[in-house]
Amino acid sequence: MFGRSKFAGLALLVSLAVPVWFMVAALGVKFGLWPWRLGLGVLIVQWGPRLLIASAVIAGVALIAVLIRKPRRGWQAALIALLIPALGFGYMGWVRSQSADIPPIHDVATDIVDPPTPGANLLALRTADEANPVLDMTAPLTAAEAYQGPRFARFGELSLGRIGHEAYPAVRTREVAAPPAAAFAAAREAARSMGWTPVNEDEAGGVIEATAETFWFGFKDDVIIRVRPTAGGEGALIDVRSISRVGLSDLGANAKRIETFLSRVEIEQKP
C-alpha cells in the first residue's frame, strides 16, 4: 500500500518537473544562459517530447499499480501526473495544427512593393545580434539562402511579400483621414502602448523603429513604422513591417503584432 502510493507521488513529482524543464529552457535563452538553438532546438524540440513520453509512461504505470487492487490510495496523484503530459501533448498538437497553414516566413509588411526598410541604427543592432538578413520582399522566396531545398519548392517563384499578403489578408496599409503629423503622433502612441523598446523616432521623416521582445525566450523582432501623406496630401498612409531576428518561421507572430498595432492607432476626428 505504502509503496504504491509513494510511487504515485513520485510520478507526480516527475510530471511536475517537465513544465519546469520547459520554463527553464525558455528563460535560459531570455537571460543569455545559453543560445536559442540549444534552448529551443535541443532542450525543447528534441528533449521535450521525450520527457513528456517518459513522464506519461511513469504516470500510467503508477495509476495502474494503484488501481489494480485495494486500497486504491494515491490514485489522484497518479491521475494528475498522467494529465500533465497529456496536456503537454495536447498543446503541442494545437500549435502544430495552428501552424499547418502558416508559411515559414519571419518578415511581414503591409506594403510589399515599397516596404519600410530598417535604418542604419536598427541594421547595426541586427548585425551585432547575428540576425536574419533583411530580404527583398519582391524577390522569389526560394532565391534566399535560408529557403533552399525541396521543402520550399511549393512556393515556386512567389515573392516573400506576396506569400505574406496571401497568408495575412488583414496586414495592409492603413489610410487615415488625418494629416501626417497627427497620424505620426497616433502611431507613436500606439507603438509605446505595445511596450516596444524604441530605436528611432523621426517625425520629419515619418519613421518609427522599435524592437519587440517575447516573454519566455526573449526573442527580438524589429518593427518599422512609416507614415506618409496620401497622394492628395489631406490624409496619411501608415505602413508597418515586422522582422524576426532569429528563426525561420514566426508562427504568425509578426502579422499578429502588426494587426494589433494598427488596431491601436487612434485618430481623433475633428468635427
C-alpha positions in Angstrom: 0.0 0.0 0.0 2.7 2.5 1.1 4.9 1.6 -1.8 2.2 2.1 -4.5 1.0 5.4 -3.1 4.6 6.6 -2.8 5.3 5.6 -6.4 2.2 7.7 -7.4 3.7 10.6 -5.5 7.0 10.2 -7.3 5.2 10.1 -10.7 3.5 13.4 -9.8 6.9 14.9 -9.0 8.4 13.7 -12.3 5.4 15.1 -14.2 5.6 18.5 -12.4 9.3 18.7 -13.3 8.6 18.6 -17.0 6.9 22.0 -17.3 9.7 23.4 -15.1 12.1 22.0 -17.7 10.3 23.8 -20.5 10.3 27.1 -18.5 13.9 26.9 -17.6 14.9 26.1 -21.2 13.0 29.2 -22.4 14.1 31.6 -19.7 17.7 30.5 -20.1 17.6 31.8 -23.6 15.9 35.0 -22.4 18.6 35.7 -19.9 21.5 34.7 -22.1 22.5 31.5 -20.2 22.6 29.5 -23.4 21.9 30.2 -27.1 18.4 29.9 -28.5 19.4 26.9 -30.7 20.2 25.0 -27.5 17.2 26.2 -25.5 14.6 25.8 -28.2 16.1 23.4 -30.7 17.6 20.9 -28.2 16.1 21.3 -24.8 12.5 21.8 -26.0 12.1 20.5 -29.6 14.4 17.4 -29.2 14.2 16.5 -25.5 10.7 18.0 -24.6 8.7 15.3 -26.3 10.9 12.5 -24.8 10.4 13.9 -21.3 6.6 14.1 -21.9 6.6 10.4 -23.0 8.7 9.3 -20.1 6.6 11.1 -17.6 3.4 9.7 -19.2 4.7 6.2 -19.0 5.7 6.5 -15.4 2.4 8.1 -14.5 0.5 5.4 -16.4 2.3 2.6 -14.6 1.7 4.3 -11.3 -2.0 4.7 -12.0 -2.4 1.1 -13.0 -0.4 -0.1 -9.9 -2.7 2.0 -7.6 -6.0 0.9 -9.2 -5.1 -2.8 -9.7 -6.1 -3.7 -6.1 -7.5 -2.2 -3.0 -6.8 0.0 -1.1 -6.5 2.4 -4.0 -4.8 5.3 -2.3 -2.8 7.7 -4.3 -4.8 7.4 -7.5 -5.5 11.1 -7.5 -1.8 11.9 -7.6 -1.2 9.3 -10.4 -4.1 10.7 -12.4 -2.8 14.3 -12.2 0.6 13.0 -13.1 -0.8 11.5 -16.2 -2.9 14.6 -17.1 0.2 16.9 -17.1 2.0 15.2 -20.0 -1.4 14.7 -21.8 -2.0 18.4 -21.6 1.6 19.0 -22.9 1.0 16.8 -25.9 -2.4 18.4 -26.5 -0.8 21.9 -26.5 1.9 20.6 -28.9 -0.8 19.3 -31.2 -2.7 22.5 -31.1 0.4 24.5 -32.0 1.1 22.1 -34.9 -2.4 22.4 -36.2 -2.3 26.2 -35.9 0.9 26.4 -37.8 0.0 24.0 -40.6 -1.3 26.7 -42.8 1.2 29.4 -41.8 4.1 29.9 -44.2 7.6 29.5 -42.8 8.4 33.2 -43.0 9.5 35.8 -40.4 9.2 39.1 -42.3 5.8 40.6 -42.9 4.8 44.1 -44.2 1.7 46.0 -45.1 3.3 47.4 -48.3 5.1 44.7 -50.2 6.0 46.8 -53.3 7.7 49.5 -51.3 8.1 48.2 -47.8 9.5 50.1 -44.9 13.2 49.4 -44.5 15.4 49.4 -41.4 17.6 52.4 -40.8 21.3 52.3 -40.1 20.9 52.1 -36.3 18.5 49.2 -36.5 20.6 47.4 -39.0 23.6 47.7 -36.7 21.6 46.1 -33.9 20.6 43.3 -36.1 24.2 42.8 -37.3 25.5 42.7 -33.8 22.9 40.1 -32.9 23.8 38.0 -36.0 20.2 38.3 -37.1 18.4 37.1 -40.1 19.2 39.1 -43.3 16.6 41.6 -44.4 15.3 40.1 -47.6 13.9 41.8 -50.7 10.2 41.4 -50.5 9.7 41.5 -54.2 12.2 38.7 -55.0 11.3 35.0 -55.1 11.4 33.5 -51.6 13.4 30.5 -52.8 16.2 32.8 -54.0 17.2 33.4 -50.4 19.8 31.1 -48.9 17.6 30.0 -46.0 14.9 28.8 -48.4 16.8 26.3 -50.5 15.7 22.7 -50.8 12.7 20.7 -51.7 10.8 21.7 -48.6 10.2 25.2 -50.1 9.7 24.1 -53.7 5.9 24.6 -53.3 6.4 28.4 -53.2 7.9 28.4 -56.7 8.5 32.0 -57.9 6.3 33.6 -55.2 7.9 36.6 -53.6 8.3 36.9 -49.8 5.9 39.8 -49.8 3.2 38.0 -51.8 3.4 35.0 -49.6 2.8 37.2 -46.6 -0.1 39.0 -48.1 -1.8 35.8 -49.2 -1.4 34.4 -45.7 -2.4 37.5 -43.8 -5.1 39.5 -45.7 -5.6 41.9 -42.7 -2.0 43.1 -42.9 -2.5 46.0 -45.3 -1.6 49.7 -45.4 -3.9 51.8 -43.3 -5.2 55.1 -44.7 -6.4 57.6 -42.2 -8.3 60.9 -42.8 -5.8 62.9 -40.8 -2.7 64.9 -41.7 0.7 63.1 -41.4 1.7 64.9 -38.2 -1.5 63.7 -36.4 -1.1 60.2 -37.9 2.6 60.0 -36.8 1.6 61.1 -33.2 -1.1 58.4 -33.1 1.3 55.8 -34.4 3.9 56.7 -31.9 1.4 56.5 -29.1 0.3 53.1 -30.3 3.9 51.9 -30.5 4.5 53.0 -27.0 1.4 51.2 -25.8 2.8 48.0 -27.2 5.7 48.0 -24.8 8.4 48.0 -27.5 11.9 49.3 -27.0 12.3 52.5 -29.1 15.3 52.6 -31.5 14.5 55.7 -33.6 11.7 58.2 -33.9 12.0 60.6 -36.8 8.9 62.8 -37.1 10.2 64.7 -40.0 10.9 61.5 -42.0 7.7 59.9 -40.7 9.6 56.8 -39.4 9.4 55.0 -36.1 11.6 52.0 -35.3 11.4 49.8 -32.3 12.1 46.3 -31.0 9.6 43.9 -29.6 10.7 41.1 -27.2 8.9 37.9 -26.4 8.3 37.0 -22.8 9.6 33.4 -22.5 12.6 33.3 -24.9 13.3 36.9 -25.2 13.3 36.6 -29.0 13.6 40.1 -30.6 11.5 41.2 -33.6 12.2 44.6 -35.2 9.3 46.9 -36.2 9.5 49.7 -38.7 6.6 52.1 -39.0 6.3 54.6 -41.8 3.8 57.5 -42.1 3.5 59.3 -45.4 0.9 61.7 -46.9 -1.7 60.4 -49.3 -1.5 61.5 -52.9 -3.9 64.3 -52.3 -2.0 65.4 -49.2 -5.1 65.5 -46.9 -4.7 62.1 -45.3 -1.9 59.8 -44.3 -0.8 56.2 -45.1 0.6 54.1 -42.2 2.7 51.1 -43.2 4.3 48.6 -40.9 7.0 45.9 -41.2 7.9 43.4 -38.6 11.0 41.2 -38.9 12.2 38.5 -36.6 15.9 38.5 -35.8 16.2 34.7 -35.4 14.3 31.6 -36.6 12.8 30.7 -39.9 9.1 30.7 -39.1 7.5 33.2 -36.7 4.2 31.1 -36.4 2.3 34.2 -37.4 3.7 36.4 -34.6 4.8 39.3 -36.8 1.5 39.5 -38.6 -0.5 39.4 -35.3 1.8 42.2 -34.0 1.1 44.4 -37.0 -2.7 43.8 -36.8 -2.7 44.6 -33.1 -0.6 47.8 -33.6 -2.9 49.1 -36.4 -5.9 48.5 -34.3 -4.4 50.7 -31.5 -3.8 53.6 -33.8 -6.5 56.0 -32.8 -7.0 59.2 -34.8 -9.1 62.0 -33.3 -11.6 63.1 -35.8 -12.3 66.8 -35.9 -16.0 67.9 -36.0 
